């Protein structure tokens, strides 16, 4: 579990979330630091997300080390302040209000 001090946001594995960039939705699979990550980013907390659709850039691995399980393109790692957790159900491609 991670508490973002500025927003008092609690992020934990299993939470539904939406990544701000691209409004991509998914489930939190990892919260923590990423060992072996470049430069000073290793000191920051990251959130690993299993996306609902294949619009990511990862298979849950960082530098060849598995952090969480997911198929290629379904994973993404973002900083904690780059997503929101809450009631974000999977988007239904067939739910189109224009048909009314």
Backbone bond lengths (Angstrom), bond angles and torsions (degrees), N, CA, C in turn:
res aa  C-N    CA-C-N  psi(-1)  N-CA   C-N-CA  omega(-1)  CA-C   N-CA-C  phi
1 X - - - 1.456 - - 1.527 107.93 -
2 X 1.303 115.43 144.35 1.464 121.88 -178.49 1.514 108.58 -133.42
3 X 1.318 116.47 132.74 1.456 120.30 174.82 1.509 108.57 -109.92
4 X 1.314 115.40 119.62 1.457 121.17 177.47 1.520 106.45 -79.87
5 X 1.323 117.50 115.35 1.458 121.75 -170.18 1.523 113.74 -63.35
6 X 1.321 118.48 -34.05 1.461 119.42 -176.07 1.523 112.01 -71.60
7 X 1.311 117.14 -38.18 1.462 119.90 -176.09 1.523 112.60 -109.17
8 X 1.322 116.70 0.08 1.454 121.33 -176.03 1.530 111.01 50.99
9 X 1.291 113.85 45.48 1.449 122.52 -178.36 1.522 108.45 -97.10
10 X 1.309 116.23 130.04 1.453 120.56 177.89 1.520 108.37 -104.97
11 X 1.306 115.97 125.47 1.458 122.42 179.86 1.521 107.16 -118.94
12 X 1.328 116.42 127.66 1.453 119.06 178.21 1.528 110.37 -138.03
13 X 1.317 115.66 156.82 1.458 121.93 178.43 1.527 108.93 -57.26
14 X 1.321 115.34 133.54 1.460 121.26 -179.13 1.513 113.63 101.84
15 X 1.346 117.09 -16.29 1.474 120.63 178.62 1.523 110.46 -67.03
16 X 1.318 116.76 143.11 1.464 121.44 168.74 1.519 106.59 -78.96
17 X 1.328 116.35 148.06 1.458 119.13 -176.56 1.521 110.69 -150.79
18 X 1.335 113.19 167.99 1.461 121.23 173.14 1.518 107.64 -134.32
19 X 1.337 115.30 123.38 1.462 121.38 177.17 1.517 107.14 -77.33
20 X 1.336 117.21 130.61 1.468 120.92 -175.21 1.523 112.43 -59.10
21 X 1.326 117.57 -47.04 1.459 120.56 -179.01 1.523 109.07 -73.54
22 X 1.310 117.53 113.00 1.452 122.59 178.77 1.518 115.05 86.29
23 X 1.329 117.39 -1.13 1.465 121.55 -179.47 1.523 112.42 50.55
24 X 1.330 115.90 39.73 1.467 120.97 179.72 1.518 109.36 -80.38
25 X 1.327 116.20 135.05 1.460 121.44 -177.73 1.515 111.34 -108.05
26 X 1.337 114.42 154.61 1.448 119.05 178.29 1.511 111.98 -179.11
27 X 1.323 114.82 -159.35 1.465 122.70 -178.17 1.516 109.64 -123.89
28 X 1.324 116.66 134.96 1.460 122.24 177.40 1.529 108.57 -67.67
29 X 1.323 115.86 126.20 1.462 122.16 179.63 1.520 113.31 -115.41
30 X 1.340 116.64 -17.30 1.466 120.30 -177.84 1.519 108.64 -154.08
31 X 1.329 115.86 140.23 1.459 122.03 173.00 1.524 107.07 -138.24
32 X 1.330 116.35 121.63 1.461 118.92 178.15 1.509 112.31 158.74
33 X 1.324 115.06 -169.89 1.459 121.35 178.77 1.522 109.18 -84.62
34 X 1.319 116.21 154.38 1.455 121.98 -179.45 1.518 109.46 -111.82
35 X 1.314 116.39 106.86 1.464 120.93 179.45 1.517 110.46 -67.81
36 X 1.312 115.96 143.66 1.450 120.57 177.37 1.510 113.55 78.38
37 X 1.314 116.70 9.21 1.450 119.99 179.62 1.512 108.60 -82.53
38 X 1.301 117.36 155.90 1.457 121.87 -172.01 1.535 113.83 -70.37
39 X 1.294 114.43 150.00 1.462 125.07 171.99 1.521 111.76 52.23
40 X 1.313 117.52 -141.64 1.460 121.76 -176.09 1.527 112.41 -86.69
41 X 1.329 118.02 2.34 1.462 120.08 179.39 1.521 111.85 -66.73
42 X 1.326 117.57 -21.42 1.461 121.06 -179.78 1.528 111.20 -64.04
43 X 1.312 117.38 -20.87 1.458 120.98 -179.89 1.523 112.68 -85.03
44 X 1.307 117.72 -8.06 1.460 121.52 -178.51 1.521 110.38 -97.47
45 X 1.321 114.49 157.11 1.462 119.81 176.16 1.520 109.86 -86.47
46 X 1.325 114.74 139.60 1.454 121.89 178.24 1.521 109.43 -124.01
47 X 1.327 114.56 157.81 1.452 121.42 176.75 1.524 107.30 -118.85
48 X 1.317 116.17 125.55 1.457 121.79 174.61 1.518 108.47 -93.50
49 X 1.320 116.32 127.13 1.458 121.68 -175.28 1.532 109.95 -120.44
50 X 1.334 115.77 131.38 1.457 122.66 169.10 1.518 106.30 -89.55
51 X 1.325 116.33 108.27 1.464 121.61 -175.57 1.527 111.44 -77.26
52 X 1.322 115.70 153.07 1.463 121.37 178.50 1.523 112.67 -71.57
53 X 1.321 116.60 -25.14 1.461 122.11 -177.57 1.525 109.29 -129.75
54 X 1.319 118.50 158.07 1.468 121.51 -177.85 1.533 112.66 -77.90
55 X 1.329 115.61 67.00 1.466 121.04 -178.50 1.529 111.26 -122.19
56 X 1.324 116.44 18.17 1.457 120.80 -180.00 1.518 111.64 -97.11
57 X 1.322 114.90 -168.35 1.457 120.08 -178.45 1.527 111.64 -130.44
58 X 1.334 116.87 19.60 1.454 119.57 -173.04 1.526 111.01 -146.51
59 X 1.330 113.54 162.85 1.460 120.90 171.03 1.528 109.78 -115.13
60 X 1.330 115.78 23.78 1.455 121.26 179.86 1.511 114.21 87.31
61 X 1.330 117.00 8.42 1.459 121.42 179.26 1.515 110.71 -111.20
62 X 1.334 115.33 149.33 1.463 122.85 172.32 1.527 106.26 -126.53
63 X 1.318 116.33 123.69 1.465 122.06 -178.86 1.525 111.91 50.22
64 X 1.332 116.73 40.21 1.456 121.88 177.79 1.512 115.52 82.01
65 X 1.334 117.90 -5.18 1.469 121.88 -179.76 1.524 109.43 -98.14
66 X 1.337 116.23 125.43 1.465 120.30 -179.40 1.522 110.10 -72.91
67 X 1.337 114.99 124.88 1.455 121.67 177.40 1.534 109.85 -102.22
68 X 1.333 116.40 -38.98 1.460 122.15 172.71 1.525 108.37 -153.80
69 X 1.334 115.93 160.67 1.466 121.49 -177.91 1.515 111.32 -86.48
70 X 1.329 115.65 131.60 1.459 120.71 170.21 1.521 108.72 -170.64
71 X 1.338 117.09 155.50 1.464 119.92 176.42 1.529 110.70 -68.91
72 X 1.325 116.04 157.82 1.459 121.43 177.29 1.526 110.50 -55.77
73 X 1.318 116.40 138.55 1.467 126.39 179.30 1.527 113.15 79.06
74 X 1.344 118.79 -3.64 1.460 121.15 178.44 1.531 112.04 -98.42
75 X 1.318 118.12 -1.84 1.454 121.08 -177.74 1.510 112.42 -113.68
76 X 1.333 113.95 153.98 1.459 120.33 175.40 1.527 107.76 -155.42
77 X 1.329 116.02 146.94 1.457 122.10 173.96 1.523 107.54 -116.02
78 X 1.327 116.30 128.75 1.468 121.22 179.62 1.523 108.76 -135.29
79 X 1.316 115.70 160.03 1.460 120.40 172.51 1.526 108.27 -70.76
80 X 1.306 116.14 153.33 1.466 121.34 -175.06 1.525 113.23 -58.60
81 X 1.321 117.15 -29.76 1.469 119.34 -178.70 1.527 112.78 -84.50
82 X 1.338 117.32 3.59 1.456 121.36 -179.48 1.524 112.94 -101.42
83 X 1.332 116.57 13.04 1.454 120.08 177.12 1.517 110.18 -148.27
84 X 1.318 114.94 165.69 1.464 122.23 174.94 1.515 107.79 -124.26
85 X 1.325 116.26 141.41 1.458 120.46 174.66 1.513 108.67 -105.43
86 X 1.331 115.61 151.26 1.454 120.00 179.99 1.512 111.10 157.23
87 X 1.309 115.57 -152.69 1.454 122.32 -177.94 1.529 109.16 -85.90
88 X 1.322 115.91 85.58 1.458 122.46 -179.93 1.525 108.57 -121.38
89 X 1.338 117.62 80.55 1.465 119.34 179.92 1.522 110.34 -66.58
90 X 1.328 116.36 158.73 1.466 118.59 176.56 1.524 110.19 -57.36
91 X 1.324 115.88 141.87 1.457 120.68 177.48 1.521 109.33 -73.53
92 X 1.322 116.68 139.61 1.456 122.33 179.26 1.520 108.31 -99.14
93 X 1.325 116.19 113.30 1.464 120.60 -179.20 1.519 112.78 -61.20
94 X 1.330 116.77 -23.16 1.463 120.73 -176.23 1.527 112.21 -96.79
95 X 1.317 117.81 0.11 1.452 121.99 178.69 1.524 107.90 -89.48
96 X 1.316 116.58 92.37 1.458 122.27 -175.10 1.517 109.12 -121.67
97 X 1.318 116.65 113.09 1.462 121.47 -177.45 1.531 112.54 -67.86
98 X 1.338 117.02 -14.62 1.474 119.74 -178.50 1.515 112.67 -70.32
99 X 1.318 118.10 -14.84 1.466 121.25 -178.02 1.515 112.75 -80.18
100 X 1.287 118.71 -4.11 1.469 121.51 -175.56 1.508 112.51 -75.05
